[in-house]
Amino acid sequence: MKKKKIQFVLILSVIVMAISVAVSYFIEAHTVVLPAVIHTDKVVLSSEVDGLLKRYYVSSMQSVKAGDLIAEIDNNKLPGILENLKKEKSKYEELITSAKTGDLLTNQLHELDADLLEYRINMEESKSDLHRINAQLKDLEGRHSTVLKRFEASKRMYDSGLMNNSDFEKASKEYWDYKEKYSELQADSLIAREVISSSQNLINLINSRKQILTKSTDVLASKHVVDINKVEAEISELQAEVQRLQIFAPISGIVTDINYNTGERVDKGDVVAELADLSNVWVVAYGSSENRHRITIGNKVLIQTGSRKKIWGEVSAISPIMEKIQSLSSTFETVNTYNKIEIQLEDQQEALKYITPGERLFVRIFF
């Protein structure tokens, strides 16, 4: 009896092993394991002022929230300029107090009328430009649907491998030309509106000054009232610039790049840091030419994390061309040509608990 039990256990073990081998063979025959990298969009943080990098409040690969302080720029000239402007304001206040009447009123009014004429001409020209630009924008908006449909049709052919990269670029030229023209017109429209607004503000300011000069018996006092307004505006602008010495995170994400050391010179427009936008994360796998012809859009994908947590996704795009790639995974480094395969995560927020943008790992694609 005991011998029969042993034989039964052995037979059962052999059957289980056979099933395991068969399942393993089936999985290997219908899947492929590829090296991959976690990708995300990046946001650059640029300095809006010149100065020296005073301090970073974050470190590389640190998670931050929207509104967190990232870095601070030091510009020791700004406080001095601000102090001089405040002294100039005090000087005008003293001049107004001690000002006496004079015979400059007529000349002052003539000068103001000449300035008014100039600003009104500028404003009317800008209004004419804005009318022309709006007409062109309306015409472009009317063509948007047609241009977009052509582009989307080309994109579908490209994604399906029915169109190569060169032909796709040619077919897409109309769309990108349209986008570029539309952006240029929007920028021109903004400039025209700013000129109109600026001209109107200056006209209002000059009219206010004329009223002061006309009603006041003290020409010098009237002049210095306007001067004070100008200085106060400069002080306000400078105080705003002082506030821009601090750079804050516009989004939540991960700090991927710290580009300066403490004390280094930073010019206006220089990229101080970069953030990875965690609201849009995807995976790029790298396969061979053979993989490209076996894998199709919609194939299920298992992302193999270090914690062995199962994260699922699906193939969303397959590049029609091969590219040179270096250092695909943490286990080997090489330079070779690979085919890019983009993978969309099923649940990004859940996946981010176990993966990090920039991380190298492996994925198993089922086909």
C-alpha positions as CSV (number, residue, x, y, z in Angstrom):
1,M,0.0,0.0,0.0
2,K,2.8,2.3,0.9
3,K,4.6,1.5,-2.3
4,K,1.5,2.5,-4.3
5,K,1.3,5.8,-2.5
6,I,4.9,6.6,-3.4
7,Q,4.3,5.6,-7.0
8,F,1.2,7.9,-7.1
9,V,3.1,10.8,-5.7
10,L,5.9,10.3,-8.2
11,I,3.5,10.1,-11.1
12,L,1.7,13.2,-9.9
13,S,5.0,15.1,-9.6
14,V,5.9,14.1,-13.1
15,I,2.5,15.3,-14.4
16,V,2.9,18.7,-12.6
17,M,6.4,19.1,-13.9
18,A,5.2,18.3,-17.4
19,I,2.4,20.8,-17.2
20,S,4.8,23.5,-15.8
21,V,7.2,22.9,-18.7
22,A,4.4,23.0,-21.2
23,V,3.0,26.2,-19.7
24,S,6.5,27.7,-19.5
25,Y,7.2,26.8,-23.2
26,F,3.8,28.2,-24.3
27,I,4.5,31.5,-22.5
28,E,8.0,31.7,-23.9
29,A,6.7,31.0,-27.4
30,H,4.0,33.7,-27.2
31,T,5.8,36.4,-25.3
32,V,9.1,38.4,-25.5
33,V,11.1,40.0,-22.7
34,L,12.6,43.4,-23.7
35,P,14.6,46.0,-21.8
36,A,12.7,49.3,-21.2
37,V,12.8,52.7,-19.7
38,I,10.2,54.7,-17.8
39,H,9.5,58.0,-19.5
40,T,7.7,61.2,-18.6
41,D,7.3,64.7,-19.8
42,K,9.8,67.3,-18.5
43,V,9.2,70.9,-17.4
44,V,12.1,73.4,-17.4
45,L,12.4,76.0,-14.8
46,S,14.2,79.1,-16.1
47,S,15.5,82.2,-14.3
48,E,13.5,85.4,-15.0
49,V,16.4,87.6,-13.7
50,D,20.2,87.8,-13.8
51,G,22.3,87.0,-10.8
52,L,24.1,84.4,-8.8
53,L,22.6,81.0,-7.8
54,K,22.2,81.6,-4.1
55,R,20.7,78.3,-3.1
56,Y,18.8,75.2,-4.1
57,Y,16.0,74.0,-1.8
58,V,15.7,70.6,-3.5
59,S,18.1,67.9,-4.6
60,S,18.1,65.7,-7.7
61,M,15.4,63.0,-7.9
62,Q,13.5,64.6,-5.1
63,S,9.7,64.7,-5.3
64,V,8.1,68.1,-5.1
65,K,4.6,69.6,-5.1
66,A,3.3,72.5,-7.1
67,G,4.3,75.7,-5.4
68,D,7.4,74.3,-3.6
69,L,10.4,76.6,-3.6
70,I,13.1,75.2,-5.9
71,A,15.9,77.7,-6.0
72,E,16.8,81.3,-5.2
73,I,18.8,83.8,-7.2
74,D,20.9,86.5,-5.6
75,N,21.2,89.9,-7.3
76,N,22.8,92.4,-5.0
77,K,22.2,95.3,-7.4
78,L,18.4,95.2,-7.1
79,P,18.2,96.4,-3.4
80,G,20.5,99.3,-4.3
81,I,18.5,100.3,-7.3
82,L,15.3,100.0,-5.2
83,E,16.7,102.2,-2.5
84,N,17.8,104.9,-5.1
85,L,14.3,105.0,-6.5
86,K,12.8,105.5,-3.1
87,K,15.2,108.4,-2.5
88,E,14.2,109.8,-5.9
89,K,10.5,109.6,-4.8
90,S,11.3,111.5,-1.6
91,K,13.1,114.2,-3.7
92,Y,10.0,114.8,-5.8
93,E,7.8,114.9,-2.7
94,E,10.1,117.7,-1.4
95,L,10.0,119.5,-4.7
96,I,6.2,119.5,-4.8
97,T,6.1,120.8,-1.3
98,S,8.5,123.7,-2.1
99,A,7.5,124.3,-5.7
100,K,6.5,127.7,-6.9
101,T,4.4,128.9,-9.8
102,G,6.2,129.5,-13.2
103,D,5.6,130.2,-16.9
104,L,6.2,126.7,-18.2
105,L,2.6,125.7,-18.4
106,T,2.0,126.5,-22.1
107,N,5.1,124.7,-23.2
108,Q,4.3,121.7,-21.1
109,L,0.8,121.5,-22.6
110,H,2.2,121.6,-26.1
111,E,4.6,118.8,-25.4
112,L,1.9,116.7,-23.9
113,D,-0.4,117.3,-26.9
114,A,2.4,116.1,-29.2
115,D,2.9,113.0,-27.1
116,L,-0.9,112.4,-27.1
117,L,-0.9,112.5,-30.9
118,E,2.0,110.1,-31.2
119,Y,0.4,107.5,-28.9
120,R,-3.0,107.8,-30.5
121,I,-1.5,107.2,-33.9
122,N,0.3,104.1,-32.5
123,M,-2.9,102.9,-31.0
124,E,-4.9,103.3,-34.2
125,E,-2.2,101.5,-36.2
126,S,-2.2,98.6,-33.7
127,K,-6.0,98.4,-33.9
128,S,-5.8,98.1,-37.6
129,D,-3.1,95.4,-37.3
130,L,-5.2,93.6,-34.8
131,H,-8.3,93.7,-37.1
132,R,-6.2,92.2,-39.9
133,I,-4.6,89.5,-37.7
134,N,-8.1,88.5,-36.3
135,A,-9.3,88.1,-39.9
136,Q,-6.4,85.8,-40.7
137,L,-6.9,83.8,-37.5
138,K,-10.6,83.4,-38.3
139,D,-9.6,82.1,-41.8
140,L,-7.1,79.7,-40.3
141,E,-9.7,78.4,-37.7
142,G,-12.0,77.7,-40.6
143,R,-9.3,75.4,-42.1
144,H,-8.5,73.7,-38.8
145,S,-10.9,70.7,-39.2
146,T,-9.7,69.9,-42.8
147,V,-6.0,70.2,-41.9
148,L,-6.4,68.2,-38.8
149,K,-8.2,65.4,-40.6
150,R,-5.5,65.1,-43.2
151,F,-2.8,65.0,-40.4
152,E,-4.7,62.4,-38.4
153,A,-5.1,60.2,-41.5
154,S,-1.4,60.4,-42.2
155,K,-0.7,59.6,-38.5
156,R,-2.9,56.5,-38.6
157,M,-1.0,55.3,-41.7
158,Y,2.3,56.0,-40.0
159,D,1.3,54.2,-36.8
160,S,0.1,51.3,-38.8
161,G,3.4,51.0,-40.7
162,L,1.8,51.9,-44.0
163,M,3.9,55.1,-44.3
164,N,7.6,55.6,-43.7
165,N,9.1,58.4,-41.7
166,S,10.1,60.6,-44.7
167,D,6.6,60.4,-46.3
168,F,5.0,61.1,-42.9
169,E,7.0,64.2,-42.5
170,K,6.0,65.4,-46.0
171,A,2.4,64.6,-45.4
172,S,2.4,66.4,-42.1
173,K,4.0,69.5,-43.4
174,E,0.7,71.3,-44.1
175,Y,-0.4,70.6,-40.5
176,W,2.8,71.9,-38.9
177,D,2.9,74.9,-41.3
178,Y,-0.7,75.7,-40.1
179,K,0.3,75.3,-36.5
180,E,3.4,77.6,-36.9
181,K,1.3,80.2,-38.8
182,Y,-1.4,80.1,-36.2
183,S,1.1,80.5,-33.3
184,E,2.8,83.5,-35.1
185,L,-0.6,85.2,-35.6
186,Q,-1.5,84.6,-31.9
187,A,1.8,86.2,-30.9
188,D,1.3,89.1,-33.2
189,S,-2.2,89.5,-31.8
190,L,-0.9,89.6,-28.3
191,I,1.7,92.2,-29.2
192,A,-0.9,94.4,-30.9
193,R,-3.2,94.1,-27.9
194,E,-0.3,95.1,-25.6
195,V,0.6,98.1,-27.7
196,I,-3.1,99.2,-27.7
197,S,-3.3,98.7,-23.9
198,S,0.0,100.5,-23.3
199,S,-0.9,103.4,-25.6
200,Q,-4.2,103.8,-23.9
201,N,-2.6,103.8,-20.4
202,L,-0.1,106.4,-21.6
203,I,-2.9,108.5,-23.1
204,N,-4.8,108.3,-19.8
205,L,-1.6,109.3,-17.9
206,I,-1.0,112.3,-20.2
207,N,-4.6,113.4,-19.9
208,S,-4.3,113.2,-16.2
209,R,-1.2,115.3,-16.3
210,K,-2.9,117.9,-18.5
211,Q,-5.7,118.2,-16.1
212,I,-3.3,118.7,-13.3
213,L,-1.3,121.3,-15.2
214,T,-4.4,123.1,-16.3
215,K,-6.1,123.3,-12.9
216,S,-2.9,123.8,-10.9
217,T,-1.2,127.1,-10.3
218,D,2.0,125.3,-9.6
219,V,3.5,124.0,-12.8
220,L,6.5,122.4,-11.1
221,A,4.3,120.7,-8.6
222,S,2.2,119.3,-11.4
223,K,5.2,118.0,-13.3
224,H,6.6,116.3,-10.2
225,V,3.3,114.6,-9.4
226,V,3.6,112.8,-12.7
227,D,7.3,112.1,-12.0
228,I,6.3,110.5,-8.7
229,N,3.8,108.3,-10.5
230,K,6.5,107.1,-12.9
231,V,8.9,106.4,-10.1
232,E,6.2,104.5,-8.1
233,A,5.6,102.4,-11.2
234,E,9.3,101.6,-11.5
235,I,9.4,100.8,-7.8
236,S,6.5,98.4,-8.3
237,E,8.2,96.7,-11.3
238,L,11.4,96.3,-9.3
239,Q,9.7,94.8,-6.3
240,A,8.1,92.3,-8.7
241,E,11.5,91.5,-10.1
242,V,12.8,90.9,-6.5
243,Q,10.0,88.4,-6.0
244,R,11.1,86.6,-9.2
245,L,14.5,85.9,-7.5
246,Q,12.7,82.9,-6.0
247,I,11.8,80.0,-8.4
248,F,8.8,77.8,-7.6
249,A,7.6,74.5,-9.0
250,P,4.7,75.0,-11.4
251,I,3.7,71.4,-11.1
252,S,4.1,68.4,-8.9
253,G,6.8,66.0,-10.0
254,I,10.4,64.8,-9.6
255,V,13.5,67.0,-9.9
256,T,15.5,65.4,-12.6
257,D,18.2,68.0,-13.3
258,I,20.1,70.5,-11.1
259,N,22.1,72.6,-13.6
260,Y,24.1,75.0,-11.4
261,N,26.3,75.1,-8.3
262,T,25.9,77.6,-5.5
263,G,27.6,80.9,-6.5
264,E,27.5,80.4,-10.2
265,R,26.4,83.1,-12.6
266,V,22.8,82.7,-13.9
267,D,21.5,84.9,-16.8
268,K,17.8,85.6,-17.5
269,G,16.4,82.6,-19.4
270,D,18.9,80.1,-18.2
271,V,17.4,76.7,-17.2
272,V,18.0,76.3,-13.5
273,A,16.3,72.9,-13.0
274,E,14.1,70.4,-14.7
275,L,11.0,68.5,-13.4
276,A,9.5,65.3,-14.5
277,D,5.7,65.7,-14.9
278,L,4.3,62.6,-13.1
279,S,0.8,63.3,-14.6
280,N,1.9,61.6,-17.8
281,V,4.1,58.5,-17.5
282,W,4.7,55.8,-20.1
283,V,7.2,53.0,-20.9
284,V,9.5,52.7,-23.9
285,A,10.7,49.2,-24.7
286,Y,13.5,48.4,-27.2
287,G,13.2,45.4,-29.5
288,S,14.7,43.9,-32.5
289,S,13.4,44.0,-36.1
290,E,12.0,40.6,-35.6
291,N,10.1,41.8,-32.5
292,R,8.6,44.7,-34.5
293,H,6.9,42.3,-36.9
294,R,5.5,40.1,-34.2
295,I,4.2,42.8,-31.8
296,T,1.1,44.8,-32.6
297,I,-0.7,47.8,-31.1
298,G,-2.9,46.6,-28.3
299,N,-0.7,43.7,-27.1
300,K,-0.8,43.2,-23.3
301,V,2.4,44.0,-21.4
302,L,3.6,43.0,-18.0
303,I,6.1,45.5,-16.5
304,Q,8.6,43.6,-14.3
305,T,9.4,45.8,-11.3
306,G,12.1,45.3,-8.8
307,S,9.5,44.7,-6.1
308,R,7.9,42.0,-8.3
309,K,4.7,43.9,-8.3
310,K,2.6,43.1,-11.4
311,I,2.0,46.3,-13.4
312,W,0.0,45.9,-16.6
313,G,-0.1,48.0,-19.8
314,E,-0.6,47.7,-23.5
315,V,1.4,48.6,-26.6
316,S,0.2,52.0,-27.8
317,A,2.7,52.7,-30.6
318,I,5.5,51.0,-32.6
319,S,8.3,53.0,-34.3
320,P,8.6,52.1,-38.0
321,I,12.4,52.8,-37.9
322,M,15.4,51.4,-36.0
323,E,17.5,53.8,-33.8
324,K,20.9,53.6,-32.1
325,I,20.4,53.2,-28.3
326,Q,23.0,53.1,-25.6
327,S,22.7,51.5,-22.1
328,L,19.3,50.0,-22.3
329,S,19.2,48.3,-18.9
330,S,21.1,48.2,-15.6
331,T,22.5,44.8,-16.5
332,F,24.4,45.6,-19.7
333,E,25.7,48.5,-21.7
334,T,25.9,48.5,-25.4
335,V,25.3,50.6,-28.5
336,N,23.1,49.0,-31.1
337,T,20.1,49.6,-33.2
338,Y,16.7,49.0,-31.7
339,N,13.0,49.5,-32.4
340,K,11.1,51.7,-30.0
341,I,7.8,50.3,-28.6
342,E,5.7,52.7,-26.5
343,I,3.6,51.2,-23.8
344,Q,0.7,52.9,-22.1
345,L,0.1,52.0,-18.4
346,E,-3.3,50.8,-17.3
347,D,-3.2,52.7,-14.0
348,Q,-0.5,55.4,-13.9
349,Q,-1.1,56.5,-10.3
350,E,-0.9,52.9,-9.0
351,A,2.1,52.2,-11.2
352,L,4.0,55.2,-9.8
353,K,4.0,53.5,-6.3
354,Y,6.4,50.9,-7.7
355,I,8.3,52.6,-10.7
356,T,10.2,55.8,-11.1
357,P,10.6,57.9,-14.3
358,G,14.1,57.2,-15.7
359,E,14.1,53.7,-14.2
360,R,15.5,50.9,-16.4
361,L,13.6,47.5,-16.2
362,F,12.3,44.7,-18.3
363,V,8.8,44.1,-19.8
364,R,7.1,41.0,-21.1
365,I,5.0,41.5,-24.2
366,F,2.2,39.0,-25.0
367,F,1.3,38.3,-28.6
